[in-house]
Amino acid sequence: MTTGNHAIKFDLHTHHIRCGHADGVIEDYIQAAIEKGFHVIGISDHTPYFAHEDDQPFPGIAMARSEFANYVQEVLELKKKYEGKIDVLLGVESDFFPQHFEVYKQTLTQYPFDYIIGSVHQVSGVSIFNRNRWKGLTDGEKIATKELYYDLIAQSARTGLFQVLGHIDAMKGYYPEFSDIPAQQKIDETLQVIADCNVAIEVNTSGSTKDAGGWYPSHDILERAHHYGVKISFGSDAHTPRRFGEDFDEVAQTLRDIGFKSWVYYKNLQEVVVPL
């Protein structure tokens, strides 16, 4: 599906107070989106830890399981409320744990999501944002860790559950040297899998809030993604309403400079192509 209007502005990656580490309620983000002239906003808070026996094992990281249905209901109500003013999409950012995948799939497919972002947040049981994980590792161990991260991303693409893959080099967030660990062949293989599986990656502008600065993924990876024919989406990953849509126009220009002709968002699990 292609839109005739290249001026459509969309942001698929937003969080809110339920996850325990973001500011503002969902409606605050919708109002920020309208003020900034966006046509489409995706609400995509973190999935609960569906495989954990506790309702709320990690209060500062994700919502309780018991809150999930309320989250979906609230977004659906706001979708109706703002119809005609802005297109509110029901999304979610799902963790990808291979060992728990079936539990996540069974739960998420019960709800009418417009799209699901699949994000790898842990490698070998340790958060990708944990800067201490790199201490004392040999060069070989660092390469093995990076390659395992990209293996997980490739696996997530193959599941068929996700329309968009989140921040595919976010492991650099608090460890900028991550980008210099040599693993080009593994990254290329992963991009090829993503292209083959017809999944998009997002340009995520929240790197500016971490040590790495800039966007996820790096310009170099975006150039490789273009080479392999990977589709691109956009997400600010805003955890506060004022960051909604951050750098949208700059990202669009960068993608044009690289050679991309369009980018995508998803509604009712269907791709909507927006010309750049």
CORLINHU-V633925 format. One record per backbone hydrogen bond with DSSP energy under -0.5 kcal/mol. NH is the residue of the N-H (numbers start at 1). CO is the residue of the C=O. If there is no record, write none. Layout:
# CORLINHU-V633925
nh = [NH NH]
co = [CO CO]
This chain:
# CORLINHU-V633925
nh = [3 6 8 11 12 14 15 17 19 20 23 28 29 29 30 31 32 33 34 35 36 37 38 39 40 41 42 43 44 44 47 50 52 57 61 62 63 65 67 68 71 72 73 74 75 76 77 78 79 80 81 82 83 85 86 87 88 89 89 91 91 92 93 94 94 96 97 98 100 101 101 103 104 105 106 107 108 109 110 111 113 114 115 117 118 118 119 119 121 123 126 128 130 131 133 134 135 137 142 143 144 145 146 147 148 149 150 151 152 153 154 155 156 157 158 159 159 160 163 164 165 166 170 172 173 175 178 179 180 181 181 187 188 189 190 191 192 193 194 195 196 197 198 199 200 201 202 203 204 204 205 205 207 208 208 209 210 212 213 213 216 222 223 224 225 226 227 228 229 229 230 231 233 235 237 238 243 244 246 248 251 252 253 254 255 256 257 258 259 260 263 264 265 267 269 270 272 273 273 274 275 276]
co = [273 4 5 40 234 12 238 24 16 17 239 25 25 26 26 27 28 29 30 31 32 34 33 9 9 87 11 89 14 42 93 48 49 54 58 58 46 55 64 65 67 68 69 70 71 72 73 74 75 76 77 78 80 82 82 39 86 41 87 43 89 115 45 92 117 119 95 96 97 97 98 100 100 101 102 103 104 105 107 108 111 90 90 92 116 164 94 117 119 126 123 121 127 129 130 131 132 134 138 139 140 141 142 143 144 145 146 147 148 149 150 151 152 153 154 155 156 157 116 116 200 118 167 169 170 172 175 176 177 177 178 183 184 185 186 187 188 189 190 191 192 193 195 194 163 231 165 233 202 216 203 235 204 205 214 206 207 173 207 210 204 218 219 220 221 222 223 224 225 226 225 199 201 203 13 13 240 241 243 245 247 248 249 250 251 252 253 254 255 255 274 232 272 270 114 267 265 1 271 263 273 261]
